[in-house]
Amino acid sequence: MAKLKTAYVCSSCGNQSAKWLGKCPQCGEWNTFNEEVTGNSQQSHIPGIASVAPTLLHEIAPLDKERIVLKDSELNRVLGDGLVPGSVILFTGEPGIGKSTLMLQIALQFPGKKVLYVSGEESPQQIKSRADRLKKANENIYILPETNVEAIIEHIQKTDPDLLIIDSIQTLQSSKLDSAPGTISQIRECANDITLVAKRKSIPTFLIGHITKDGQIAGPKVLEHMVDVVLAFEGDRNHIYRIIRSSKNRFGPSNEMGIYQMEENGLKVVENPSSILLSHNEENLSGIAISASMEGIRPLLIETQALVSTAAYGTPQRSATGFDTKRLNMLLAVLEKRCGFKIQLKDVFLNITGGIKPEDTGIDLSIVAAILSSGIDIAIPSTYCFAGEIGLSGEIRAVRSVAARIKEAEKMGFTTIFLSKYNDEDSLKGKKIKIVRLAKAQDLVTHLFR
């Protein structure tokens, strides 16, 4: 019998060590090293997959296969206009957020194509029940309740599907390793085997993955490097809106975003997200400002709400929903230092409506406007919107894709947009909307409240 190889593996980051360590030198976590069987001395081989020889670059034929266009317009755009044959996509999200529902919905909307849905968490009856609830049908979906990766590969060879879905990668187990499913070594080995098969047979593959309590992908960090696309499915389970965001994409733009609405019969694509992210109040209320932001290549109008009040218990509170609290503190410091806005003894609460967590720094200007509006209790006109990044010296910096932001604001009926003075003038010509160009944060106070 071959001698087994063991190693101590960090359950947090996947770092390996020949001996047990109290603190992981890579991620700094304590008591995370566990002994795992990493393999044996014999070389493993995947059945049905032959080894290949190196090829000269100029002899390689270009990729001439067209992308597979899905019926889901949001996922199409996030992926970069469709699925690339042979691409491996890691699809992650919190438990109960709707990952399996969306993947089954994609499979059901794949008419004329053969789909192999591998389920390691649900029975075929449970999947059938969900499919009936979605009220869609595809006669070419094969459900495989299997967790052994070698058996799955054999079924892939026999079925030869046009689309492969693995739900989930944490439930798979390779017989080459003796460790339990979900361990670092098992996830890495199974993902490597599935990726190899998908590349050799040009099968687009979705790997559904779990995330940890702090929002990170469960498993080794190398898992993100092994796949072509990393998608995160976000949202509050208490709200109806879900967001799919790409953090890595070898075949299209990264940081792209799509929005869905959860309904009884599945996830519905939101065609005009700006309209659902804005509150339609008949009365002007203080502390509300609209930001013309960019998420990937999509312009979005997002409502920011702020509440500034006197601290009741001496120590001021700083709370932000959907926004980085550290960046909020930086913006408050700029208001204190550069604009003379006394906020040291004030509570500040910030909320980005709709459950959106924007990554665009161009939202800074609207946040500052909302804070100033709430602080002096003067409403900002509902036809105003803002787009600008604020620096530490109080300057308002130019933002990217300003023409797309202006076009979205015009489409939604806004009459005035506040931008940085340093934006390219050519992109501002010929616009119907009134453009107010600002150089410093103090200029915003002058234009809005004096």
N, C-alpha and C positions, 0 to 999 in steps of 0.2 A: 504493500500500500504506500502511495506517495506521501511524503511528509507535508503536513499542512503548514502554511505560513500565517503567522499572526502578527498583529501590530496594534498599537494603541492609537485610536482615532478620536479626534475631538468631535463631539456631537454638535457643536455650534458652527464650526467652519470647515471641518473635514481634514484638518491638519493631522498628519501621521507622525508617530514617534516610535522608536524601538523599545522605549521603556515608558512606564507611567510617569506623568508629570502632574503636579498639583495645579499649575497655571499654564494655560496654552500660550506659547510665545507668539503666536500669530494673531489671535483675536483678543487675548487678555482675559478670557473667561476662566473661572476656577471650577475644579472638580468636574470637568467635561470629558476627560479621557476614559474611553472604554476599550477593553480588549476585544478585537474582532478578527475573525478568520478572513484574510485578504486573498487567498488563493492557494494553489498547490504548485509543486515543482514541475508538473507536466503541463505542456502547452495545450491550451484549450482551442477548440475549433467550432465554429458555428456551422451546423449542418446546412448543406445546400449553398454555402457562400464560398466561392473559390478565391484564392489569392490572386492578386493582379501584379503585373510587372510595370515598372516606371515607363512613362511615355514622354517623348519630346514635346515641348510646348507647342511648336508650330505644327505638329501632327495631330493635335487635339481638335476635334470638330467643335465649333461653337454651340452653345445651348440654343437650339432652334425650337424648343417646345414652348408654346404659348402658355401664358398664365391661365389658370382655371378660374373663371369668373363665377363668384358665388352670388346667390340671390340676396344675400345680406349686404346691402350697400355700405353700412358702417364698417363691417369687418373687412370688406373689400378695400376700402380706402385706407384703413389702418395697416393692412398688410402690404399696401402699395399696388393697388389695382388688381388684386386677385392672388390666388395661391400659386406658388412656383412648384412644379413637379420635383419631388425629392426633398423638399424643404421640411425641416423639423421645427415645430412651433411649441414652445413651452407656455402653457396657459394656466395661470395661477390666480388664486383668490381665496378669500376667507370661506370657512364652512357655511353652507346655506346661502351663499350669495347668488348662486344660479349658474355655476360653471357647467355642471352636467346638463342642465336644461338647455343652455345655449349650444353646447356641442351636439346634443341630440337633435336640436332644431336645425343645425347646419346639415347634419346627416340626412334628415328628412327632406330638406330642400335641395337635395343632390340627385334629381331625377335622371334616370338613364345611366347612372354611375353606380359602381359596386362599392359599398362601404362596409368595412369591418370594424365593429365597435367592441372593443375589449373592455370588459367590466370586471374589476377586482373588488368592488365595494357593494354592488347591487346585484340582485338576482334578475334573470331575464323577465320574470313576471313584473318586477318593479319598473323596469325600463319600458315594458309594454304598457303599463298603466300610465306612465308619463307621456308616452307617445300618443296614446288615446286622448289625453288631456290637451295636447298641443294641436290636435285635429289636423294633422298632416300625415301624408303617407308616402312611403318609398318601399317598393317591393324588393329592392336589392340591398337591404341592410341585413347584415349577418351579426348576430349578438353572440359573443364568445365570453362566457364566465370562466376565465382562466387567469392564474397568477404566475404560473411557471413560464419564464421567458423563452425557454427552449421549445416548449409546446406551442407558444404563441407564434414563434418564428416558423414552425412547421405549418401552422394553419395559414400564415401569410403566403408561404410558398404555394400551398394548394389553392387558396382562394384568389390570389393575385388581385387585391382590391385596388380601386382608384383613389380611395381615401382611407386612412387608418387613424382611429381614435383610441388612445390608451387612457382609461379612467380607473385608477390613477397610477402614476409612475412609482409612488411610494408603496403600493401594494404588491408590486412584482418581486419575484425572487428567482435568482439563478441557482441552478444545482451545482455550479462550479464553486459556490461559496456556502459555508455552513452557517453564516450569520442569519439573523431573523430579517424578514421584510421590513423596509423602512430605515435600515441602518445605512450609514454613509457608503460603505463598500457595496452594498446591494444596489442602492440607487445609482451609483456611478457605473457599475457593471451592466445593469439592465438597460440604462439609458444609452450606453455605448453600443450594446448589441442591437437595440431597436434602431438607433441612428444609422448603423452600418447597413442594415437591411433596407431602410428607407432610401438611402443614397444609392445603393446598388440597383434597386428596382424602380427608382424614380417615383416613389409613393409619397405624396404629401401627408405628413403625420402630425397630429395634435397630441401632445403629452400633457394631460391635466396634472397639475402639481399642487400640493398643499403649501401653506405658508405658516410661519411660526407666529407666536403671540405678539412679537414686535413688528410684524409685517414683512419679514424677510422670507425668501423662498426656502422651504425646508429641504435640507440636503446639502451636499457640498457646493461651494461657490463655483467649482469647475463645471457644474451642470449648466450654468448659464453660458459658458464658453463653448460647450459642445453643440448647442442648438443654434439654429439660424435666426429665430425670432423669439423674443420674450414678451408675452402679453400679460398684463395685470388686469383683472376684473375687480373693480372697486365699487363702493357704494355702501350706504347704510341700509341694513335689512329692514329698518322701520320706515324707509321711504321707498317710493316706487321707481326711482331712477337709478340706473346702473351705468358705469363708465368703463369702457375698455381702452387701455392705454398701452402703447408700445414703448418699452425702454431700450430695446435692441431690435434692429431689423437690417439684415444683410441685403435685402432686396427692395428696400423702400425707405421712406423717411422715418426716423425715430421720434419719440415724443408725440406721435400722432394720437388722436383721441376720437372715440365714437361714443354715442350716448344712446341708451335703450330705456324703455319704459316697461316695467314689470306688470303684466296683466295675467288674468286667469288662464288664458290659453297660450302663455309663453311670453317671450321678450319681443317687444315691438320697437322697430327703428324709429328714432326721433329725427324727423327730416329738418325741422327748424328749431335747434336747441336754444337760440337766443330768446325766442318768444316764451319758452317755459322757464327760463332762468330769471326773467324780469317780473317783478310784482306789478300788478296793474291797480295802483291806488288812485282814487279820484282826488284825494287830498294830498297836498305836498307836506311831507314829513321831514323833519331834520334828521341828520345822521345817515342819509342814504345817498349814494353816488354810484353811477354806472361806469364800468370799465370796459373799454374796447380792447380785449385781450386776444392773444393768439395761442392756440393749443396745437402744436405741430404746424400744419399748413391751413388749419381751419380758424377763421375769425369767430370770436364769441363775444357777446355782450353779457357781462356778468354783473349782478347787483351786489354791492358791498354795503353792509350795514354796521354802524358803529354807535356805541353808547358810552358817553363820558359823563361821569357823575362824581360827586365828592366821596372820598373814601370814608366809610362809616367806622372802620375799626383801626384807623391810624396807618396801617400798612396798605398801600394801594394795590389793587389786583390788576393783573394783566392776563386776559383770556382771549384766545382766538380759535375759531372753528373754521377749518378749511384753509388756514394760513399759518405760516411759520411764526411761532411766538418770538423767536430771536430776531427775526426781521421786523416784526412789529415794534419791539423794543428799540431797534435802531431808528425806525421812522419817528417814534416818539421823541427820541433824543435829538433828532434833527429839528423837529418842531420846537423843542425847548430851546435849543442853542441858536438856530438860525432865524426862527420866526417869532421868538419871544412869547410863545404860547405856554403859559405856566401849567404844567401837567404833572408835576412831581407828586402832588397829593390827590390825584384824581384816579378813580377806577376807570379802566378802559376795557370795553368788551367789543370784540370784532367778530362778524359772522359773514361768511361767503354763502349766499343762498343757493339752494338747489343741490347741496351735497358735493359741489365741485371743489377740488383742491388744485387751483391753478398753479402752474410752475413758471408762468410768464412774469418777469419782473416789471413789465409795463403796467401792472395793476397797482403799483405803488402810488401813483398820482390820485387815483380814485379813493384809495384808502385814506390818504392824508386829507382829501377833500371831505370824506365822510366824518372823520374825526373832528376836523375844524367845524363842520356844520353842527355836529352834536354838541361840541363844547360851547359854542355861542348860541345854540338853539335857533339857527336860521336855516330854513330849508333851501336846498339846491334845486333850481328848476328841473323838472322831470325831462326836459328836452336836451339837457347837457350830458355829455359823456367825456371820459378822460382816458388818456393813454400816455404814459411816461414813466421812466425809471428815475428814482431819486437817489442821488449820491450822498456821501457823508458830509460834504461841504454845502449841501442844500441845492446843488444844481440839478436841473431836470434834464436827464440824458435822453438821447434819441432812442427810439424803439424800431425793431425790424418790421417789415411788411406793413408800413403805415398806410399804403394805398388800400390794402385789403381791409384794414380796420375801418377806414373812412367809408368804404363802400358798404360794409355791414351796418354801420351807424346810419347811413343815408337810407338803406333799405328798411330799417326799423323805425324810421320817422324822426330821428334826432336832428335838431337844427344847429347845434353848436358842439364842437369837439375841441378839447384842450390838449395841445401837443407840445413837445419840446421845440424850442427855437432852433435847435441844431439838426432837425430832420431835413432831409434833402428837399429843396424847394420844388424840384421838377415833379416829385411824386404828389405835391399838393396842388398843382395847377389844374384848372378846369373842374373843380369840385363845387357842387351846389351848396354843401353844408358850410356854415361859417367856421373858420379855423382860427383859434386863438393860440398864439405861439408864446410860450413861457420860457424864461431862462433860469429862474430860481424859484424855490418854494415860496418865497415872500411875494412873488408876482401873483401866485394863485390866490393868496389872501386879498390882494388888491383888487383883482378882477371879480372875485365872488362876493365879498362882504364889505366893500367900501365904495 
